[in-house]
Every structure is written in C-alpha cells, then in structure tokens.
C-alpha cells in the first residue's frame, strides 16, 4: 500500500521510542505538537491512544510511510510479541510459575 500522507516524514525518535513506550510517545509528541497527522477522526485517535496505542502507531506508519517500510513490519512484530506475551498463553508459557 502506498503512503497516504507524504507531506511530513515520521521522526526516527518517535519510531524508536514508540516501540517501547507507545502511549507515552503519542502523548509526548502530541504535547509538543509534533505528532504525525492521520486521516482518522479525533475521537477514534483518542480511543486508540487509550486502548490500543500500538495499533494507532502502526496506522500512522502505514499512512505516512506505507506498508513496505521496515518500520511498519518491526512495529507489527513487536505488537504481536507484546499482545501474545500478555495473554493467558504467554503468561503460562513465560510466567514465573514455570518449573525449570
């Protein structure tokens, strides 16, 4: 998918910081008025920031850089790892109750 919004590139600091702290990076860059724009409604953007910040970052990357960009795929892989490790399966597999 080609990028939709190509007027401003996404800052590399935002891309790296949002890998580890997506909600904090979205709020921080919003406060400094350097958050990348999206075609989403403001209400949807706020709800995604609160409940699914990684998905919101992935949407921003897809709209600005396209889906063929390595940053898009890095964020997808990290999101899958985070969401799987937070589930019952991940806690059972990687949890503290595991016998070695």
N, C-alpha and C positions, 0 to 999 in steps of 0.2 A: 504494500500500500504506500503510495507516495505521501509525503508530508502535506498536511492541510495548511498549516500556518508556518510559513517560511520567513517571516519578516525579522524575527529575532531568534538567534540560537539559544539553547538552554545552557546555562553556566555549568562548567565542569564541577565546580564546588557543590552546586545543588545536586548534581547527579551522583556524586560520591557520597555526600552527606545523607542523601535520601535513601541510599542503600541500607544504612544502619539505623537512621532515625527519620523515617518518612514524615511522621506527623509534625515533629519539631521543625524539620526543614521547611515544610509547607507553611507553617505559621510564621517562622522566622523570615522567610523570603517574602511572605505577604506583608509583614510589618514594615519591611524595608522597601516595599513597592518594587520588587524585582522578581516576583513570581511569574512564570511563563503563563501567557494567556491561553484559554481554551475556548472551545465552542460550546461548552456545557452551560446550562443555566446556573445562576449563582447559588440557588438552593441545592441543586444536585452537587455542586462543588463543595459546599459546606458539609453536606451529609456524607460524601465520600471522604472528606478530610477527617471527619469524626469517626466513621465506622470502618472504612477501607482505604486508608491513606496510600498504601502501596499500589492499589488499583488506580487511584487518581494520578499518581506519578507515572504509571505506565501509560495512561491515556494521554497525559501531557507529552511524554516522549513520542508516542505514536503520532500525535498531531503535529509536532514540531520537526521531528527527525525521520519519521517513517518507521515502518516495522523491519526494515532491512538493516537498521543501525545496530551495532553490537551492544549499545547501552540498553536498548529495548530488550534484547534477549538476556542480558545479565540481570536486569530487574525482574524479568519473568522467572528465571531460575531461582533467584533469591526469594521471590514471593512464594513459589511452590515449596521451597525448603522451609520457610517460616511457617506457612499455613499447615504443612504436614507435620512439622515438629510440635505444633501447638494442639494437635488433635489427640484423641484417646490413643490412636495407633502410635503416634510419635512419643507420647508420654510412656506408653507401655514398652516401646522399643528402646527409647533413650533415657527413660526415667531413672530416678535414684533407687527404685526398688529392684533393679536388675541384679541378679546374682552373677558374680564373676567366677 
